[in-house]
Amino acid sequence: MSVERMAEHVDGLRWFKSSYSGSDGGNCVEVATSLDAVYVRDSKAVGGGPVLRVGRGEWAAFVALAVE
């Protein structure tokens, strides 16, 4: 499994959150993708919070299980 907590801010990524997320903040995560990984962060800690880096294969397996 390739999951890594990124200590530094990841620049150059386009972040998005689910259309089901409300506009009032709440408990949401944002996701960005690159060629080899998916990045996840807390939507309330955009400026400098931790970022989780997950391999694309692991992310696909997670999503497949989440939609069952």
DSSP file (Angstrom, degrees, kcal/mol; ACC not computed):
  #  RESIDUE AA STRUCTURE BP1 BP2  ACC     N-H-->O    O-->H-N    N-H-->O    O-->H-N    TCO  KAPPA ALPHA  PHI   PSI    X-CA   Y-CA   Z-CA
    1    1 A M              0   0    0      0, 0.0     2,-0.7     0, 0.0    53,-0.0   0.000 360.0 360.0 360.0 135.8    0.0    0.0    0.0
    2    2 A S        +     0   0    0      2,-0.0    53,-2.0    53,-0.0     2,-0.4  -0.782 360.0 144.0-116.0  89.5    1.4    3.4   -0.9
    3    3 A V  E     +A   54   0A   0     -2,-0.7     2,-0.4    51,-0.2    51,-0.2  -0.990  19.4 175.7-123.1 131.9   -0.1    6.0    1.5
    4    4 A E  E     -A   53   0A   0     49,-3.0    49,-4.0    -2,-0.4     2,-0.6  -0.998  28.8-135.0-141.4 133.8    2.1    8.9    2.6
    5    5 A R  E     -A   52   0A   0     -2,-0.4     2,-0.5    47,-0.2    47,-0.2  -0.805  27.7-140.4 -87.7 122.1    1.4   12.0    4.7
    6    6 A M  E     -A   51   0A   0     45,-4.0    45,-1.3    -2,-0.6     4,-0.1  -0.698  14.1-166.8 -86.8 127.7    2.9   15.0    3.0
    7    7 A A  S    S+     0   0    0     -2,-0.5     2,-0.2    43,-0.1    -1,-0.2   0.818  70.3  59.1 -82.2 -32.3    4.6   17.4    5.3
    8    8 A E  S    S-     0   0    0      1,-0.1     2,-0.2    43,-0.1    43,-0.1  -0.571  96.2 -94.3 -98.5 161.9    5.0   20.2    2.7
    9    9 A H        -     0   0    0     -2,-0.2     2,-0.7    38,-0.1    -1,-0.1  -0.518  35.3-133.2 -72.0 137.6    2.3   22.0    0.7
   10   10 A V        -     0   0    0     -2,-0.2     3,-0.5    -4,-0.1     2,-0.2  -0.847  25.7-162.0 -97.9 112.5    1.7   20.5   -2.7
   11   11 A D        +     0   0    0     -2,-0.7     3,-0.1     1,-0.2     0, 0.0  -0.524  62.2  35.2 -92.1 159.5    1.6   23.2   -5.3
   12   12 A G  S    S+     0   0    0      1,-0.3     2,-0.3    -2,-0.2    -1,-0.2   0.538  82.6 124.5  81.8   7.7    0.2   23.0   -8.8
   13   13 A L        -     0   0    0     -3,-0.5     2,-0.7    19,-0.1    -1,-0.3  -0.751  59.2-131.8 -99.9 148.8   -2.7   20.7   -8.1
   14   14 A R        -     0   0    0     19,-0.3    19,-0.4    -2,-0.3     2,-0.2  -0.883  28.2-156.8 -99.5 110.4   -6.3   21.4   -8.9
   15   15 A W        +     0   0    0     -2,-0.7     2,-0.3    17,-0.1    17,-0.2  -0.605  17.1 169.9 -90.3 144.5   -8.3   20.7   -5.7
   16   16 A F  B     -B   31   0A   0     15,-1.9    15,-3.1    -2,-0.2     2,-0.3  -0.981  16.9-153.0-147.1 159.1  -12.0   19.9   -5.7
   17   17 A K        -     0   0    0     -2,-0.3    13,-0.1    13,-0.2    11,-0.0  -0.879  40.3 -74.2-129.2 166.3  -14.7   18.6   -3.3
   18   18 A S    >   -     0   0    0     11,-0.4     3,-1.6    -2,-0.3    -1,-0.1  -0.169  30.5-128.8 -60.2 145.9  -17.9   16.7   -3.8
   19   19 A S  T 3  S+     0   0    0      1,-0.3    -1,-0.1    -3,-0.0    -2,-0.0   0.646 109.6  66.9 -67.9 -13.4  -20.9   18.5   -5.2
   20   20 A Y  T 3  S+     0   0    0      2,-0.1    -1,-0.3     0, 0.0     2,-0.2   0.584  79.3 102.4 -80.5 -11.5  -22.7   17.0   -2.1
   21   21 A S  S <  S-     0   0    0     -3,-1.6     5,-0.1     1,-0.1    -4,-0.1  -0.515  75.0-123.8 -73.7 138.9  -20.6   19.2    0.2
   22   22 A G    >   -     0   0    0     -2,-0.2     3,-0.6     3,-0.2    -1,-0.1  -0.303  12.8-121.6 -76.5 166.6  -22.4   22.2    1.5
   23   23 A S  T 3  S+     0   0    0      1,-0.2    -1,-0.1    -2,-0.0     3,-0.1   0.465  99.5  78.7 -86.9  -1.8  -21.1   25.8    1.0
   24   24 A D  T 3  S-     0   0    0      1,-0.2     2,-1.0     0, 0.0    -1,-0.2   0.234 103.2-115.0 -93.1  14.9  -21.0   26.4    4.8
   25   25 A G    <   +     0   0    0     -3,-0.6    -3,-0.2     2,-0.0    -1,-0.2  -0.782  55.8 152.6  94.2-103.3  -17.7   24.5    5.4
   26   26 A G        -     0   0    0     -2,-1.0     2,-1.1     1,-0.1    18,-0.1  -0.256  65.0 -32.4  72.9-160.6  -18.5   21.6    7.5
   27   27 A N  S    S+     0   0    0     16,-0.1     2,-0.3    15,-0.1    -1,-0.1  -0.736  86.3 142.9 -99.9  85.3  -16.6   18.3    7.6
   28   28 A C        -     0   0    0     -2,-1.1    15,-2.1    -7,-0.0    16,-0.4  -0.846  37.1-148.0-122.9 156.8  -15.4   18.0    4.0
   29   29 A V  E     - C   0  42A   0     -2,-0.3   -11,-0.4    13,-0.2     2,-0.3  -0.899  11.2-143.4-117.7 155.7  -12.3   16.8    2.3
   30   30 A E  E     - C   0  41A   0     11,-2.9    11,-2.1    -2,-0.3     2,-0.4  -0.888  13.7-156.8-115.2 150.9  -10.8   18.0   -1.0
   31   31 A V  E     +BC  16  40A   0    -15,-3.1   -15,-1.9    -2,-0.3     2,-0.3  -0.963  11.6 179.2-130.3 142.7   -9.1   15.8   -3.6
   32   32 A A  E     - C   0  39A   0      7,-2.2     7,-3.4    -2,-0.4     2,-0.3  -0.973  14.4-147.2-137.1 153.5   -6.6   16.4   -6.3
   33   33 A T  E     + C   0  38A   0    -19,-0.4   -19,-0.3    -2,-0.3     2,-0.2  -0.903  13.9 179.1-123.7 151.7   -5.0   14.0   -8.8
   34   34 A S        -     0   0    0      3,-2.7     3,-0.0    -2,-0.3   -21,-0.0  -0.715  52.7 -83.5-128.9-174.7   -1.6   13.7  -10.5
   35   35 A L  S    S+     0   0    0     -2,-0.2     3,-0.1     1,-0.2    21,-0.0   0.841 125.5  19.5 -62.3 -33.6   -0.4   11.1  -12.9
   36   36 A D  S    S+     0   0    0      1,-0.1    20,-1.0    19,-0.1     2,-0.3   0.425 123.3  34.1-119.5   0.0    0.6    8.6  -10.2
   37   37 A A  E     - D   0  55A   0     18,-0.2    -3,-2.7    19,-0.1     2,-0.4  -0.968  57.0-133.6-152.8 163.8   -1.3    9.7   -7.0
   38   38 A V  E     -CD  33  54A   0     16,-3.0    16,-3.1    -2,-0.3     2,-0.4  -0.981  24.9-151.9-119.0 135.7   -4.4   11.1   -5.4
   39   39 A Y  E     -CD  32  53A   0     -7,-3.4    -7,-2.2    -2,-0.4     2,-0.4  -0.895   9.6-168.8-112.9 138.9   -4.0   13.8   -2.8
   40   40 A V  E     +CD  31  52A   0     12,-2.4    12,-3.0    -2,-0.4     2,-0.3  -0.981  11.0 165.6-129.5 137.1   -6.5   14.4    0.0
   41   41 A R  E     -CD  30  51A   0    -11,-2.1   -11,-2.9    -2,-0.4     2,-0.4  -0.967  42.9 -93.9-145.5 161.9   -6.8   17.3    2.5
   42   42 A D  E >   -C   29   0A   0      8,-0.5     3,-1.4    -2,-0.3   -13,-0.2  -0.626  29.9-139.9 -74.5 128.8   -9.2   18.8    5.0
   43   43 A S  T 3  S+     0   0    0    -15,-2.1     3,-0.5    -2,-0.4    -1,-0.1   0.697 101.6  56.7 -67.4 -17.3  -11.2   21.6    3.3
   44   44 A K  T 3  S+     0   0    0    -16,-0.4    -1,-0.3     1,-0.2     3,-0.2   0.615 105.3  51.5 -86.2 -12.3  -10.9   23.7    6.4
   45   45 A A    X>  +     0   0    0     -3,-1.4     4,-1.9     1,-0.2     3,-0.5  -0.287  67.0 137.2-118.1  46.2   -7.1   23.6    6.4
   46   46 A V  T 34  +     0   0    0     -3,-0.5    -1,-0.2     1,-0.2    -2,-0.1   0.871  63.1  58.4 -61.9 -41.5   -6.4   24.6    2.8
   47   47 A G  T 34 S-     0   0    0     -3,-0.2    -1,-0.2     1,-0.2   -38,-0.1   0.764 133.2 -21.7 -68.1 -29.1   -3.5   27.0    3.5
   48   48 A G  T <4 S+     0   0    0     -3,-0.5    -2,-0.2     2,-0.1    -1,-0.2   0.311  90.0 131.0-169.4  17.9   -1.1   24.7    5.2
   49   49 A G     <  -     0   0    0     -4,-1.9     2,-0.0    -7,-0.2    -4,-0.0  -0.199  66.5 -73.4 -74.4 173.0   -2.7   21.6    6.7
   50   50 A P        -     0   0    0      0, 0.0    -8,-0.5     0, 0.0     2,-0.4  -0.295  42.3-150.0 -67.9 152.2   -1.5   18.1    6.1
   51   51 A V  E     -AD   6  41A   0    -45,-1.3   -45,-4.0   -43,-0.1     2,-0.5  -0.985   4.4-144.9-124.2 133.9   -2.0   16.4    2.8
   52   52 A L  E     -AD   5  40A   0    -12,-3.0   -12,-2.4    -2,-0.4     2,-0.5  -0.876  10.1-154.8-100.8 127.0   -2.4   12.6    2.4
   53   53 A R  E     -AD   4  39A   0    -49,-4.0   -49,-3.0    -2,-0.5     2,-0.4  -0.902  15.3-178.1-104.4 124.8   -0.9   11.1   -0.8
   54   54 A V  E     -AD   3  38A   0    -16,-3.1   -16,-3.0    -2,-0.5   -51,-0.2  -0.966  30.4-110.9-124.5 136.7   -2.5    7.8   -1.9
   55   55 A G  E  >  - D   0  37A   0    -53,-2.0     4,-2.3    -2,-0.4   -18,-0.2  -0.305  29.5-118.8 -60.7 149.6   -1.5    5.7   -4.9
   56   56 A R  H  > S+     0   0    0    -20,-1.0     4,-2.4     1,-0.2     5,-0.2   0.862 113.2  52.5 -62.5 -36.7   -4.0    5.6   -7.7
   57   57 A G  H  > S+     0   0    0      2,-0.2     4,-1.9     1,-0.2    -1,-0.2   0.913 110.5  47.1 -65.0 -42.5   -4.6    1.9   -7.4
   58   58 A E  H  > S+     0   0    0      2,-0.2     4,-2.2     1,-0.2    -2,-0.2   0.881 111.6  51.5 -65.8 -38.4   -5.3    2.2   -3.7
   59   59 A W  H  X S+     0   0    0     -4,-2.3     4,-2.7     2,-0.2     5,-0.2   0.919 108.5  51.1 -64.4 -43.5   -7.6    5.1   -4.3
   60   60 A A  H  X S+     0   0    0     -4,-2.4     4,-2.3     1,-0.2    -2,-0.2   0.895 110.5  49.3 -61.0 -40.5   -9.6    3.1   -6.9
   61   61 A A  H  X S+     0   0    0     -4,-1.9     4,-1.9     2,-0.2    -1,-0.2   0.902 111.3  49.9 -65.9 -40.7   -9.9    0.2   -4.5
   62   62 A F  H  X S+     0   0    0     -4,-2.2     4,-2.2     2,-0.2    -2,-0.2   0.938 112.2  46.4 -61.5 -48.5  -11.2    2.6   -1.8
   63   63 A V  H  X S+     0   0    0     -4,-2.7     4,-1.7     1,-0.2    -2,-0.2   0.897 109.4  54.9 -64.1 -40.5  -13.7    4.2   -4.1
   64   64 A A  H  < S+     0   0    0     -4,-2.3     4,-0.3     1,-0.2    -1,-0.2   0.900 112.9  42.5 -59.7 -40.9  -15.0    0.8   -5.3
   65   65 A L  H >< S+     0   0    0     -4,-1.9     3,-0.7     1,-0.2    -1,-0.2   0.835 110.5  57.0 -73.6 -32.3  -15.6   -0.3   -1.8
   66   66 A A  H 3< S+     0   0    0     -4,-2.2    -2,-0.2     1,-0.2    -1,-0.2   0.794 106.5  48.3 -70.5 -28.1  -17.2    3.1   -0.8
   67   67 A V  T 3<        0   0    0     -4,-1.7    -1,-0.2     1,-0.2    -2,-0.2   0.487 360.0 360.0 -93.5  -2.0  -19.8    2.9   -3.5
   68   68 A E    <         0   0    0     -3,-0.7    -1,-0.2    -4,-0.3    -2,-0.1   0.504 360.0 360.0 -70.2 360.0  -21.0   -0.6   -2.8
